[in-house]
């Protein structure tokens, strides 16, 4: 029975991704973001439960990637399409009607990244390129920032060229040869997990101070800390 528990959690991740997609289609992006956060928590949990219960399986690995493709591939791409379309409409830009579809580049490169992850032996205990959940959380933080804009960032986020730039940047970061540490705790000891504890502590602090605006900053911090962690390991 216990061998099915991680796969059940993975299926809940997929279900949350489907609900997020429905919310995107209904142009309820803040609701979609909430479902994505739930999916990300479940994605973190299934791996942790599998390690605790020692229930690794090939089907679990494949199921995890398929669920992630929906929750962290299709959803952010569809959300970006909606945001670019809204930015063009609200800003009165005279741009081609097909331009918002560029948001699906996120979906395409997420698929490439997940396929590479499954066959890349270098990514057992770390990542090469930005993980799909991190990319998705960044993108889905944008409508949350817009809904709670304490720092006057709406004019920047609702610029279609900024959104297109974010799309291109993250399409690259998903498949870039960029070494990043993974938030996988083999134990709860400080030694060997320093970088993870530092990142999680600072992330919580930034979220408490900056609210949703902290999400993009946390991702930037994740990349910077990974760089210094890699440099100190050489």
Steps between C-alpha positions, in 0.01 A plus 500: 500500500771747599663478155196673351505798740761710307318434170170605660661828608635545146148452363377770738768728352359424154143564619603840641665577166177420318305728734759773442453460126123538533556821699733632229236433233253694716755785526521453877878509518525562874293187564718312252806616694355356822451161334856514365636562851307193618639298208855612582457397866374159392785467249748560782312263728480198269877476467551548873243230584659262246840548669359451850305186402773373264240450227685599184353373175541560128128567460522758778781678316303510175177598673678787673623641167157466337331677791766772495445552129143609573550689826834660411497492120153552353370722783777767494494509120124551492523762777767691309280496188220655705726763657654608169153524342372708793806727490453565128127570541530725805798689362338555161804361317471444125660156491423179307212300650709182504778653712362381838545141379873552552423429865479131411877504449507445876302179448726378218824561691352356820435180306860496371631558851294219652611260226866593559458463876383139466814390314763733650696312768653828619163607644458235767590724796504841328354676196636620169281790392210660688248235616151524350330564840731798565427643154126452553498659845677804354246538218199437723628752754443777244117506523533482880732802497251682276218423743706622797720766341657676796805614301342640182622223269180467295624729221803275458327164522217604268740592222474232226866543407605435861284187505647384168847563641417289806372226270821491296722523809334212682479288185879526496550452876296178496756329275815701583814322624453674834584289810252553785467332837189293572277542804535133587582438866658159564483589869428807712861558611660840437813345350448426134174699491633849581411645160145362522436633851641842406286519187180391676559736793562802277208408275259494794642832625459667159144365467412640842637843408422531128198273458467355147763739364753279679442208261705640208767613748511154656559343160783744429645417843471128420710542186758723675536264799538206261781683322689565823429148626641354179805730515575405862477131408765523227 
